Amino acid sequence: MIKLNIHEAKTHLSKYLARLEKGETIVLCKRNTPIAEIRPLPATRKKPRRLGLGKGTVTIAAGFFDPLPDELLDLFEDKRS
């Protein structure tokens, strides 16, 4: 982990970007007080994810598609009594 004050980060940004690409994390400080963390993004996938990997892990309740009660619909439409 690299700790940097704002001035140093602005001055040497390109140098630190190379280290970020290698997986290091930067803690950005303002007057030596941490205010933010800069981390590298995860690598993008080379192949698309296969479909159906979660098959059988989700169940939908029997009444999921039933109409909502009028009292609840009124709340969505801001029809307060």
C-alpha angles and dihedrals in degrees: 000000000000121000114205136174115226095254093053092047092052093046098048103025097134092052091053094045089063090055091048090055088057091057105266122139125227123211108204114212136193109208090344092306114118113241105160144012124221116201132175117257117247116263115269118250117262094204128036117256115262116251121242099032091132096045111145095014097097127060126189118215117246094246096045094111096040116117116269120249116265092244091059093045089052089056091053090050092044093243098147118182 
